[in-house]
Amino acid sequence: MGGAGWLFLFAVLFAAGLLFCMVFFIIMFSDLECDYINPIDLCNKLNQFVLPENIAHASLALLFLLCGQFTAFLLNAPLLAYNANKIHNKAHMYDATEIFRTVPNHKKEAFIKLGFYLVSFFYYLYRMIVALIAESE
């Protein structure tokens, strides 16, 4: 398997992990809305995944840039900029005192990221298959 095949295999695995992370976020926000979990526990559980999710996405985008896969990098650039802006403004962590007021926005963001990672997953899978076919010819 060539470099592009390995890169997109790695990207498929990362996208699958990020998909599961977003599903977990959505389930936790739904549990909060139904009062199955209190806000402090929710924030403690979700805050430990916020930075690893952002770092994983940023490292994947950086890997695309370094390997010369500019289409994949440009696909990831808007979410990368959004996450970087949230971290720069220190708005990336969940606050237990304001979570009830902001849960609809956080839930919408999680659904949008879920859709993005789902589209990315199938794009990376397609590119991996194309790279493997091109290598075998």
N, CA, C and O atoms as a GROMACS GRO file, in nm:
protein
  548
    1MET      N    1   0.086  -0.117   0.000
    1MET     CA    2   0.000   0.000   0.000
    1MET      C    3   0.090   0.123   0.000
    1MET      O    4   0.185   0.132   0.078
    2GLY      N    5   0.060   0.218  -0.089
    2GLY     CA    6   0.140   0.339  -0.102
    2GLY      C    7   0.109   0.442   0.005
    2GLY      O    8   0.027   0.418   0.094
    3GLY      N    9   0.176   0.555  -0.005
    3GLY     CA   10   0.159   0.660   0.096
    3GLY      C   11   0.018   0.714   0.104
    3GLY      O   12  -0.033   0.736   0.214
    4ALA      N   13  -0.046   0.736  -0.010
    4ALA     CA   14  -0.182   0.790  -0.010
    4ALA      C   15  -0.280   0.687   0.048
    4ALA      O   16  -0.375   0.724   0.118
    5GLY      N   17  -0.257   0.560   0.020
    5GLY     CA   18  -0.344   0.456   0.076
    5GLY      C   19  -0.336   0.451   0.226
    5GLY      O   20  -0.439   0.444   0.294
    6TRP      N   21  -0.214   0.456   0.279
    6TRP     CA   22  -0.197   0.457   0.425
    6TRP      C   23  -0.254   0.583   0.487
    6TRP      O   24  -0.318   0.578   0.593
    7LEU      N   25  -0.232   0.696   0.422
    7LEU     CA   26  -0.284   0.822   0.474
    7LEU      C   27  -0.436   0.819   0.486
    7LEU      O   28  -0.492   0.858   0.588
    8PHE      N   29  -0.502   0.773   0.381
    8PHE     CA   30  -0.648   0.773   0.386
    8PHE      C   31  -0.703   0.660   0.472
    8PHE      O   32  -0.814   0.673   0.525
    9LEU      N   33  -0.629   0.551   0.489
    9LEU     CA   34  -0.669   0.448   0.585
    9LEU      C   35  -0.666   0.507   0.726
    9LEU      O   36  -0.759   0.489   0.805
   10PHE      N   37  -0.558   0.578   0.755
   10PHE     CA   38  -0.546   0.646   0.884
   10PHE      C   39  -0.658   0.749   0.901
   10PHE      O   40  -0.714   0.762   1.010
   11ALA      N   41  -0.691   0.821   0.795
   11ALA     CA   42  -0.798   0.921   0.801
   11ALA      C   43  -0.934   0.856   0.824
   11ALA      O   44  -1.017   0.911   0.897
   12VAL      N   45  -0.958   0.741   0.762
   12VAL     CA   46  -1.084   0.669   0.784
   12VAL      C   47  -1.097   0.630   0.930
   12VAL      O   48  -1.204   0.645   0.990
   13LEU      N   49  -0.989   0.579   0.989
   13LEU     CA   50  -0.992   0.540   1.130
   13LEU      C   51  -1.013   0.661   1.221
   13LEU      O   52  -1.090   0.654   1.318
   14PHE      N   53  -0.946   0.771   1.191
   14PHE     CA   54  -0.964   0.892   1.270
   14PHE      C   55  -1.107   0.944   1.257
   14PHE      O   56  -1.168   0.982   1.356
   15ALA      N   57  -1.162   0.945   1.136
   15ALA     CA   58  -1.298   0.992   1.114
   15ALA      C   59  -1.398   0.905   1.189
   15ALA      O   60  -1.496   0.955   1.243
   16ALA      N   61  -1.374   0.774   1.192
   16ALA     CA   62  -1.462   0.685   1.267
   16ALA      C   63  -1.458   0.717   1.416
   16ALA      O   64  -1.561   0.719   1.484
   17GLY      N   65  -1.338   0.742   1.467
   17GLY     CA   66  -1.325   0.781   1.608
   17GLY      C   67  -1.395   0.912   1.639
   17GLY      O   68  -1.461   0.926   1.741
   18LEU      N   69  -1.380   1.009   1.550
   18LEU     CA   70  -1.446   1.138   1.569
   18LEU      C   71  -1.598   1.126   1.557
   18LEU      O   72  -1.672   1.196   1.625
   19LEU      N   73  -1.644   1.037   1.470
   19LEU     CA   74  -1.788   1.010   1.459
   19LEU      C   75  -1.842   0.957   1.591
   19LEU      O   76  -1.944   1.005   1.641
   20PHE      N   77  -1.774   0.859   1.648
   20PHE     CA   78  -1.818   0.803   1.776
   20PHE      C   79  -1.816   0.908   1.886
   20PHE      O   80  -1.903   0.910   1.973
   21CYS      N   81  -1.717   0.996   1.882
   21CYS     CA   82  -1.708   1.104   1.980
   21CYS      C   83  -1.830   1.197   1.970
   21CYS      O   84  -1.887   1.236   2.072
   22MET      N   85  -1.868   1.234   1.850
   22MET     CA   86  -1.984   1.322   1.832
   22MET      C   87  -2.114   1.252   1.871
   22MET      O   88  -2.204   1.317   1.926
   23VAL      N   89  -2.127   1.124   1.843
   23VAL     CA   90  -2.246   1.050   1.887
   23VAL      C   91  -2.254   1.050   2.039
   23VAL      O   92  -2.361   1.067   2.097
   24PHE      N   93  -2.139   1.032   2.105
   24PHE     CA   94  -2.134   1.038   2.251
   24PHE      C   95  -2.178   1.175   2.302
   24PHE      O   96  -2.255   1.184   2.398
   25PHE      N   97  -2.131   1.282   2.238
   25PHE     CA   98  -2.170   1.417   2.278
   25PHE      C   99  -2.322   1.434   2.265
   25PHE      O  100  -2.386   1.487   2.356
   26ILE      N  101  -2.379   1.390   2.154
   26ILE     CA  102  -2.523   1.406   2.131
   26ILE      C  103  -2.602   1.328   2.234
   26ILE      O  104  -2.702   1.377   2.285
   27ILE      N  105  -2.558   1.206   2.265
   27ILE     CA  106  -2.628   1.126   2.367
   27ILE      C  107  -2.621   1.194   2.502
   27ILE      O  108  -2.719   1.196   2.576
   28MET      N  109  -2.506   1.249   2.535
   28MET     CA  110  -2.491   1.316   2.665
   28MET      C  111  -2.579   1.442   2.673
   28MET      O  112  -2.640   1.468   2.777
   29PHE      N  113  -2.587   1.519   2.564
   29PHE     CA  114  -2.675   1.636   2.565
   29PHE      C  115  -2.821   1.596   2.577
   29PHE      O  116  -2.899   1.663   2.644
   30SER      N  117  -2.859   1.487   2.513
   30SER     CA  118  -2.997   1.437   2.524
   30SER      C  119  -3.025   1.389   2.666
   30SER      O  120  -3.135   1.410   2.718
   31ASP      N  121  -2.927   1.326   2.729
   31ASP     CA  122  -2.944   1.284   2.869
   31ASP      C  123  -2.961   1.404   2.961
   31ASP      O  124  -3.039   1.398   3.056
   32LEU      N  125  -2.891   1.511   2.933
   32LEU     CA  126  -2.908   1.632   3.013
   32LEU      C  127  -3.048   1.691   2.996
   32LEU      O  128  -3.110   1.735   3.093
   33GLU      N  129  -3.096   1.692   2.873
   33GLU     CA  130  -3.230   1.746   2.848
   33GLU      C  131  -3.338   1.663   2.917
   33GLU      O  132  -3.442   1.717   2.956
   34CYS      N  133  -3.315   1.534   2.933
   34CYS     CA  134  -3.412   1.446   2.998
   34CYS      C  135  -3.385   1.430   3.148
   34CYS      O  136  -3.452   1.351   3.215
   35ASP      N  137  -3.289   1.502   3.201
   35ASP     CA  138  -3.250   1.498   3.342
   35ASP      C  139  -3.199   1.362   3.388
   35ASP      O  140  -3.219   1.323   3.503
   36TYR      N  141  -3.133   1.290   3.299
   36TYR     CA  142  -3.069   1.165   3.339
   36TYR      C  143  -2.930   1.189   3.395
   36TYR      O  144  -2.872   1.101   3.459
   37ILE      N  145  -2.876   1.307   3.371
   37ILE     CA  146  -2.742   1.342   3.418
   37ILE      C  147  -2.744   1.487   3.463
   37ILE      O  148  -2.815   1.570   3.406
   38ASN      N  149  -2.667   1.518   3.566
   38ASN     CA  150  -2.664   1.657   3.611
   38ASN      C  151  -2.558   1.735   3.533
   38ASN      O  152  -2.468   1.676   3.474
   39PRO      N  153  -2.569   1.868   3.533
   39PRO     CA  154  -2.480   1.950   3.450
   39PRO      C  155  -2.332   1.937   3.484
   39PRO      O  156  -2.247   1.944   3.396
   40ILE      N  157  -2.301   1.919   3.612
   40ILE     CA  158  -2.160   1.909   3.651
   40ILE      C  159  -2.099   1.781   3.596
   40ILE      O  160  -1.988   1.783   3.543
   41ASP      N  161  -2.171   1.670   3.609
   41ASP     CA  162  -2.120   1.544   3.553
   41ASP      C  163  -2.106   1.550   3.402
   41ASP      O  164  -2.010   1.500   3.345
   42LEU      N  165  -2.205   1.613   3.337
   42LEU     CA  166  -2.198   1.627   3.191
   42LEU      C  167  -2.074   1.703   3.150
   42LEU      O  168  -1.999   1.658   3.063
   43CYS      N  169  -2.052   1.817   3.211
   43CYS     CA  170  -1.936   1.900   3.174
   43CYS      C  171  -1.805   1.828   3.206
   43CYS      O  172  -1.709   1.837   3.128
   44ASN      N  173  -1.800   1.758   3.319
   44ASN     CA  174  -1.678   1.683   3.353
   44ASN      C  175  -1.651   1.573   3.251
   44ASN      O  176  -1.535   1.549   3.217
   45LYS      N  177  -1.755   1.506   3.203
   45LYS     CA  178  -1.736   1.399   3.106
   45LYS      C  179  -1.700   1.453   2.968
   45LYS      O  180  -1.613   1.399   2.900
   46LEU      N  181  -1.768   1.559   2.926
   46LEU     CA  182  -1.746   1.609   2.790
   46LEU      C  183  -1.618   1.691   2.778
   46LEU      O  184  -1.552   1.687   2.674
   47ASN      N  185  -1.583   1.766   2.881
   47ASN     CA  186  -1.465   1.851   2.873
   47ASN      C  187  -1.336   1.771   2.854
   47ASN      O  188  -1.239   1.822   2.798
   48GLN      N  189  -1.335   1.645   2.899
   48GLN     CA  190  -1.214   1.565   2.880
   48GLN      C  191  -1.198   1.518   2.736
   48GLN      O  192  -1.091   1.470   2.699
   49PHE      N  193  -1.303   1.532   2.654
   49PHE     CA  194  -1.295   1.491   2.514
   49PHE      C  195  -1.283   1.609   2.417
   49PHE      O  196  -1.257   1.588   2.299
   50VAL      N  197  -1.302   1.731   2.465
   50VAL     CA  198  -1.304   1.847   2.375
   50VAL      C  199  -1.168   1.870   2.310
   50VAL      O  200  -1.158   1.874   2.187
   51LEU      N  201  -1.065   1.885   2.390
   51LEU     CA  202  -0.932   1.910   2.334
   51LEU      C  203  -0.878   1.792   2.254
   51LEU      O  204  -0.820   1.814   2.147
   52PRO      N  205  -0.893   1.666   2.300
   52PRO     CA  206  -0.847   1.556   2.214
   52PRO      C  207  -0.918   1.551   2.079
   52PRO      O  208  -0.857   1.518   1.977
   53GLU      N  209  -1.048   1.584   2.077
   53GLU     CA  210  -1.121   1.587   1.949
   53GLU      C  211  -1.064   1.695   1.858
   53GLU      O  212  -1.042   1.671   1.739
   54ASN      N  213  -1.039   1.813   1.913
   54ASN     CA  214  -0.983   1.922   1.833
   54ASN      C  215  -0.841   1.892   1.788
   54ASN      O  216  -0.804   1.922   1.675
   55ILE      N  217  -0.761   1.832   1.875
   55ILE     CA  218  -0.624   1.798   1.840
   55ILE      C  219  -0.621   1.690   1.732
   55ILE      O  220  -0.540   1.695   1.640
   56ALA      N  221  -0.710   1.590   1.744
   56ALA     CA  222  -0.716   1.484   1.644
   56ALA      C  223  -0.753   1.541   1.507
   56ALA      O  224  -0.693   1.504   1.406
   57HIS      N  225  -0.851   1.630   1.505
   57HIS     CA  226  -0.892   1.688   1.377
   57HIS      C  227  -0.782   1.776   1.320
   57HIS      O  228  -0.755   1.772   1.200
   58ALA      N  229  -0.717   1.856   1.405
   58ALA     CA  230  -0.609   1.944   1.358
   58ALA      C  231  -0.489   1.862   1.307
   58ALA      O  232  -0.428   1.898   1.207
   59SER      N  233  -0.456   1.754   1.377
   59SER     CA  234  -0.342   1.673   1.332
   59SER      C  235  -0.374   1.603   1.199
   59SER      O  236  -0.286   1.588   1.114
   60LEU      N  237  -0.498   1.562   1.182
   60LEU     CA  238  -0.538   1.502   1.054
   60LEU      C  239  -0.529   1.603   0.940
   60LEU      O  240  -0.480   1.572   0.832
   61ALA      N  241  -0.577   1.725   0.965
   61ALA     CA  242  -0.569   1.830   0.863
   61ALA      C  243  -0.423   1.865   0.833
   61ALA      O  244  -0.388   1.886   0.717
   62LEU      N  245  -0.340   1.872   0.935
   62LEU     CA  246  -0.198   1.901   0.915
   62LEU      C  247  -0.130   1.789   0.836
   62LEU      O  248  -0.045   1.814   0.751
   63LEU      N  249  -0.169   1.666   0.864
   63LEU     CA  250  -0.113   1.553   0.790
   63LEU      C  251  -0.150   1.560   0.642
   63LEU      O  252  -0.068   1.529   0.556
   64PHE      N  253  -0.274   1.600   0.614
   64PHE     CA  254  -0.315   1.617   0.474
   64PHE      C  255  -0.231   1.726   0.407
   64PHE      O  256  -0.188   1.711   0.292
   65LEU      N  257  -0.209   1.834   0.478
   65LEU     CA  258  -0.130   1.944   0.421
   65LEU      C  259   0.014   1.900   0.395
   65LEU      O  260   0.070   1.930   0.289
   66LEU      N  261   0.073   1.830   0.489
   66LEU     CA  262   0.212   1.787   0.474
   66LEU      C  263   0.230   1.681   0.365
   66LEU      O  264   0.335   1.673   0.302
   67CYS      N  265   0.127   1.600   0.343
   67CYS     CA  266   0.136   1.495   0.241
   67CYS      C  267   0.091   1.543   0.104
   67CYS      O  268   0.092   1.466   0.008
   68GLY      N  269   0.051   1.668   0.092
   68GLY     CA  270   0.014   1.724  -0.037
   68GLY      C  271  -0.127   1.690  -0.082
   68GLY      O  272  -0.158   1.703  -0.201
   69GLN      N  273  -0.212   1.648   0.008
   69GLN     CA  274  -0.352   1.620  -0.025
   69GLN      C  275  -0.432   1.747   0.002
   69GLN      O  276  -0.500   1.758   0.104
   70PHE      N  277  -0.424   1.841  -0.091
   70PHE     CA  278  -0.480   1.973  -0.068
   70PHE      C  279  -0.632   1.975  -0.071
   70PHE      O  280  -0.694   2.057  -0.002
   71THR      N  281  -0.694   1.886  -0.148
   71THR     CA  282  -0.840   1.880  -0.149
   71THR      C  283  -0.892   1.837  -0.013
   71THR      O  284  -0.988   1.895   0.039
   72ALA      N  285  -0.830   1.735   0.045
   72ALA     CA  286  -0.871   1.689   0.177
   72ALA      C  287  -0.844   1.796   0.283
   72ALA      O  288  -0.922   1.815   0.375
   73PHE      N  289  -0.732   1.866   0.268
   73PHE     CA  290  -0.703   1.974   0.363
   73PHE      C  291  -0.806   2.085   0.352
   73PHE      O  292  -0.855   2.135   0.453
   74LEU      N  293  -0.841   2.125   0.230
   74LEU     CA  294  -0.940   2.232   0.212
   74LEU      C  295  -1.078   2.190   0.260
   74LEU      O  296  -1.157   2.274   0.304
   75LEU      N  297  -1.108   2.061   0.253
   75LEU     CA  298  -1.233   2.010   0.308
   75LEU      C  299  -1.237   2.028   0.460
   75LEU      O  300  -1.343   2.056   0.517
   76ASN      N  301  -1.123   2.012   0.524
   76ASN     CA  302  -1.115   2.022   0.670
   76ASN      C  303  -1.088   2.163   0.721
   76ASN      O  304  -1.104   2.189   0.840
   77ALA      N  305  -1.048   2.254   0.634
   77ALA     CA  306  -1.007   2.388   0.676
   77ALA      C  307  -1.118   2.467   0.748
   77ALA      O  308  -1.088   2.531   0.849
   78PRO      N  309  -1.243   2.467   0.702
   78PRO     CA  310  -1.344   2.547   0.774
   78PRO      C  311  -1.366   2.502   0.919
   78PRO      O  312  -1.374   2.585   1.009
   79LEU      N  313  -1.376   2.370   0.941
   79LEU     CA  314  -1.394   2.322   1.078
   79LEU      C  315  -1.269   2.345   1.160
   79LEU      O  316  -1.278   2.373   1.280
   80LEU      N  317  -1.154   2.334   1.098
   80LEU     CA  318  -1.028   2.361   1.167
   80LEU      C  319  -1.023   2.507   1.213
   80LEU      O  320  -0.983   2.536   1.326
   81ALA      N  321  -1.063   2.598   1.126
   81ALA     CA  322  -1.065   2.740   1.162
   81ALA      C  323  -1.168   2.768   1.271
   81ALA      O  324  -1.142   2.847   1.362
   82TYR      N  325  -1.284   2.703   1.263
   82TYR     CA  326  -1.387   2.721   1.365
   82TYR      C  327  -1.337   2.673   1.502
   82TYR      O  328  -1.355   2.742   1.602
   83ASN      N  329  -1.275   2.556   1.505
   83ASN     CA  330  -1.223   2.504   1.632
   83ASN      C  331  -1.110   2.591   1.686
   83ASN      O  332  -1.102   2.615   1.806
   84ALA      N  333  -1.023   2.638   1.597
   84ALA     CA  334  -0.913   2.725   1.640
   84ALA      C  335  -0.967   2.857   1.697
   84ALA      O  336  -0.914   2.908   1.795
   85ASN      N  337  -1.072   2.910   1.636
   85ASN     CA  338  -1.133   3.033   1.685
   85ASN      C  339  -1.195   3.012   1.823
   85ASN      O  340  -1.182   3.097   1.911
   86LYS      N  341  -1.261   2.899   1.843
   86LYS     CA  342  -1.321   2.869   1.974
   86LYS      C  343  -1.213   2.856   2.081
   86LYS      O  344  -1.230   2.904   2.193
   87ILE      N  345  -1.103   2.791   2.046
   87ILE     CA  346  -0.994   2.775   2.144
   87ILE      C  347  -0.928   2.910   2.172
   87ILE      O  348  -0.896   2.940   2.287
   88HIS      N  349  -0.909   2.990   2.069
   88HIS     CA  350  -0.848   3.122   2.086
   88HIS      C  351  -0.934   3.212   2.175
   88HIS      O  352  -0.881   3.288   2.257
   89ASN      N  353  -1.066   3.204   2.160
   89ASN     CA  354  -1.157   3.285   2.242
   89ASN      C  355  -1.192   3.220   2.375
   89ASN      O  356  -1.272   3.274   2.451
   90LYS      N  357  -1.130   3.105   2.404
   90LYS     CA  358  -1.153   3.030   2.528
   90LYS      C  359  -1.300   2.994   2.548
   90LYS      O  360  -1.352   3.001   2.659
   91ALA      N  361  -1.365   2.957   2.439
   91ALA     CA  362  -1.506   2.918   2.445
   91ALA      C  363  -1.523   2.770   2.410
   91ALA      O  364  -1.633   2.727   2.374
   92HIS      N  365  -1.416   2.692   2.421
   92HIS     CA  366  -1.423   2.552   2.378
   92HIS      C  367  -1.467   2.457   2.488
   92HIS      O  368  -1.511   2.346   2.458
   93MET      N  369  -1.457   2.496   2.614
   93MET     CA  370  -1.496   2.409   2.725
   93MET      C  371  -1.640   2.437   2.765
   93MET      O  372  -1.691   2.548   2.748
   94TYR      N  373  -1.706   2.334   2.819
   94TYR     CA  374  -1.845   2.346   2.863
   94TYR      C  375  -1.848   2.393   3.007
   94TYR      O  376  -1.773   2.345   3.091
   95ASP      N  377  -1.938   2.489   3.036
   95ASP     CA  378  -1.952   2.547   3.168
   95ASP      C  379  -2.080   2.495   3.231
   95ASP      O  380  -2.188   2.509   3.173
   96ALA      N  381  -2.069   2.435   3.348
   96ALA     CA  382  -2.186   2.375   3.414
   96ALA      C  383  -2.290   2.478   3.456
   96ALA      O  384  -2.408   2.445   3.468
   97THR      N  385  -2.247   2.602   3.478
   97THR     CA  386  -2.343   2.704   3.522
   97THR      C  387  -2.428   2.758   3.407
   97THR      O  388  -2.536   2.813   3.430
   98GLU      N  389  -2.379   2.743   3.285
   98GLU     CA  390  -2.453   2.797   3.170
   98GLU      C  391  -2.498   2.690   3.072
   98GLU      O  392  -2.548   2.724   2.964
   99ILE      N  393  -2.482   2.563   3.105
   99ILE     CA  394  -2.507   2.458   3.007
   99ILE      C  395  -2.654   2.447   2.971
   99ILE      O  396  -2.686   2.417   2.856
  100PHE      N  397  -2.745   2.470   3.067
  100PHE     CA  398  -2.888   2.459   3.034
  100PHE      C  399  -2.931   2.566   2.934
  100PHE      O  400  -3.017   2.541   2.850
  101ARG      N  401  -2.872   2.682   2.945
  101ARG     CA  402  -2.906   2.792   2.854
  101ARG      C  403  -2.848   2.770   2.714
  101ARG      O  404  -2.904   2.816   2.615
  102THR      N  405  -2.735   2.701   2.707
  102THR     CA  406  -2.664   2.687   2.580
  102THR      C  407  -2.672   2.547   2.519
  102THR      O  408  -2.612   2.522   2.415
  103VAL      N  409  -2.745   2.456   2.582
  103VAL     CA  410  -2.749   2.318   2.531
  103VAL      C  411  -2.806   2.308   2.389
  103VAL      O  412  -2.759   2.224   2.313
  104PRO      N  413  -2.906   2.388   2.349
  104PRO     CA  414  -2.951   2.375   2.209
  104PRO      C  415  -2.842   2.411   2.108
  104PRO      O  416  -2.830   2.346   2.004
  105ASN      N  417  -2.762   2.512   2.139
  105ASN     CA  418  -2.652   2.551   2.049
  105ASN      C  419  -2.544   2.443   2.045
  105ASN      O  420  -2.492   2.410   1.938
  106HIS      N  421  -2.512   2.387   2.162
  106HIS     CA  422  -2.410   2.282   2.166
  106HIS      C  423  -2.459   2.157   2.094
  106HIS      O  424  -2.381   2.089   2.026
  107LYS      N  425  -2.586   2.128   2.109
  107LYS     CA  426  -2.641   2.010   2.042
  107LYS      C  427  -2.641   2.029   1.890
  107LYS      O  428  -2.610   1.937   1.815
  108LYS      N  429  -2.677   2.150   1.846
  108LYS     CA  430  -2.674   2.180   1.702
  108LYS      C  431  -2.532   2.169   1.648
  108LYS      O  432  -2.510   2.114   1.540
  109GLU      N  433  -2.435   2.222   1.722
  109GLU     CA  434  -2.295   2.212   1.681
  109GLU      C  435  -2.252   2.066   1.672
  109GLU      O  436  -2.181   2.029   1.578
  110ALA      N  437  -2.293   1.984   1.768
  110ALA     CA  438  -2.256   1.842   1.767
  110ALA      C  439  -2.318   1.771   1.646
  110ALA      O  440  -2.253   1.686   1.585
  111PHE      N  441  -2.443   1.805   1.611
  111PHE     CA  442  -2.505   1.744   1.493
  111PHE      C  443  -2.435   1.788   1.364
  111PHE      O  444  -2.418   1.707   1.273
  112ILE      N  445  -2.396   1.914   1.356
  112ILE     CA  446  -2.325   1.962   1.237
  112ILE      C  447  -2.190   1.892   1.224
  112ILE      O  448  -2.151   1.850   1.115
  113LYS      N  449  -2.118   1.880   1.337
  113LYS     CA  450  -1.990   1.809   1.333
  113LYS      C  451  -2.009   1.662   1.299
  113LYS      O  452  -1.928   1.603   1.229
  114LEU      N  453  -2.117   1.603   1.349
  114LEU     CA  454  -2.146   1.464   1.316
  114LEU      C  455  -2.167   1.448   1.165
  114LEU      O  456  -2.114   1.354   1.105
  115GLY      N  457  -2.242   1.538   1.106
  115GLY     CA  458  -2.262   1.534   0.961
  115GLY      C  459  -2.132   1.555   0.886
  115GLY      O  460  -2.106   1.487   0.787
  116PHE      N  461  -2.050   1.648   0.932
  116PHE     CA  462  -1.921   1.673   0.868
  116PHE      C  463  -1.832   1.550   0.874
  116PHE      O  464  -1.773   1.511   0.774
  117TYR      N  465  -1.823   1.488   0.992
  117TYR     CA  466  -1.738   1.370   1.006
  117TYR      C  467  -1.792   1.252   0.927
  117TYR      O  468  -1.715   1.168   0.880
  118LEU      N  469  -1.924   1.244   0.912
  118LEU     CA  470  -1.983   1.137   0.832
  118LEU      C  471  -1.948   1.153   0.685
  118LEU      O  472  -1.908   1.057   0.618
  119VAL      N  473  -1.962   1.275   0.634
  119VAL     CA  474  -1.924   1.303   0.494
  119VAL      C  475  -1.774   1.279   0.476
  119VAL      O  476  -1.731   1.221   0.376
  120SER      N  477  -1.695   1.324   0.572
  120SER     CA  478  -1.550   1.305   0.565
  120SER      C  479  -1.514   1.158   0.564
  120SER      O  480  -1.426   1.115   0.489
  121PHE      N  481  -1.582   1.079   0.648
  121PHE     CA  482  -1.554   0.936   0.654
  121PHE      C  483  -1.570   0.871   0.518
  121PHE      O  484  -1.482   0.796   0.474
  122PHE      N  485  -1.681   0.900   0.449
  122PHE     CA  486  -1.703   0.838   0.318
  122PHE      C  487  -1.610   0.895   0.211
  122PHE      O  488  -1.571   0.824   0.118
  123TYR      N  489  -1.575   1.022   0.223
  123TYR     CA  490  -1.478   1.080   0.130
  123TYR      C  491  -1.342   1.012   0.146
  123TYR      O  492  -1.279   0.975   0.047
  124TYR      N  493  -1.298   0.997   0.270
  124TYR     CA  494  -1.169   0.932   0.295
  124TYR      C  495  -1.171   0.786   0.251
  124TYR      O  496  -1.072   0.735   0.198
  125LEU      N  497  -1.283   0.720   0.272
  125LEU     CA  498  -1.296   0.580   0.229
  125LEU      C  499  -1.286   0.571   0.076
  125LEU      O  500  -1.219   0.482   0.023
  126TYR      N  501  -1.354   0.662   0.008
  126TYR     CA  502  -1.348   0.666  -0.139
  126TYR      C  503  -1.206   0.692  -0.186
  126TYR      O  504  -1.156   0.624  -0.276
  127ARG      N  505  -1.139   0.790  -0.125
  127ARG     CA  506  -1.002   0.823  -0.166
  127ARG      C  507  -0.905   0.709  -0.136
  127ARG      O  508  -0.810   0.688  -0.211
  128MET      N  509  -0.928   0.636  -0.027
  128MET     CA  510  -0.844   0.522   0.004
  128MET      C  511  -0.860   0.413  -0.102
  128MET      O  512  -0.762   0.355  -0.148
  129ILE      N  513  -0.984   0.386  -0.141
  129ILE     CA  514  -1.010   0.285  -0.243
  129ILE      C  515  -0.949   0.327  -0.376
  129ILE      O  516  -0.889   0.244  -0.445
  130VAL      N  517  -0.964   0.454  -0.413
  130VAL     CA  518  -0.904   0.504  -0.538
  130VAL      C  519  -0.752   0.491  -0.534
  130VAL      O  520  -0.690   0.452  -0.633
  131ALA      N  521  -0.691   0.522  -0.420
  131ALA     CA  522  -0.545   0.511  -0.408
  131ALA      C  523  -0.500   0.365  -0.418
  131ALA      O  524  -0.397   0.337  -0.478
  132LEU      N  525  -0.576   0.274  -0.361
  132LEU     CA  526  -0.540   0.132  -0.368
  132LEU      C  527  -0.555   0.077  -0.509
  132LEU      O  528  -0.473  -0.002  -0.555
  133ILE      N  529  -0.660   0.121  -0.579
  133ILE     CA  530  -0.680   0.076  -0.717
  133ILE      C  531  -0.570   0.133  -0.807
  133ILE      O  532  -0.516   0.062  -0.892
  134ALA      N  533  -0.537   0.260  -0.789
  134ALA     CA  534  -0.432   0.323  -0.870
  134ALA      C  535  -0.296   0.257  -0.845
  134ALA      O  536  -0.213   0.248  -0.935
  135GLU      N  537  -0.274   0.213  -0.725
  135GLU     CA  538  -0.147   0.148  -0.692
  135GLU      C  539  -0.138   0.009  -0.753
  135GLU      O  540  -0.029  -0.036  -0.791
  136SER      N  541  -0.250  -0.060  -0.761
  136SER     CA  542  -0.247  -0.197  -0.813
  136SER      C  543  -0.235  -0.202  -0.966
  136SER      O  544  -0.203  -0.307  -1.022
  137GLU      N  545  -0.259  -0.092  -1.032
  137GLU     CA  546  -0.249  -0.089  -1.180
  137GLU      C  547  -0.110  -0.062  -1.229
  137GLU      O  548  -0.087  -0.057  -1.350
   0.00000   0.00000   0.00000
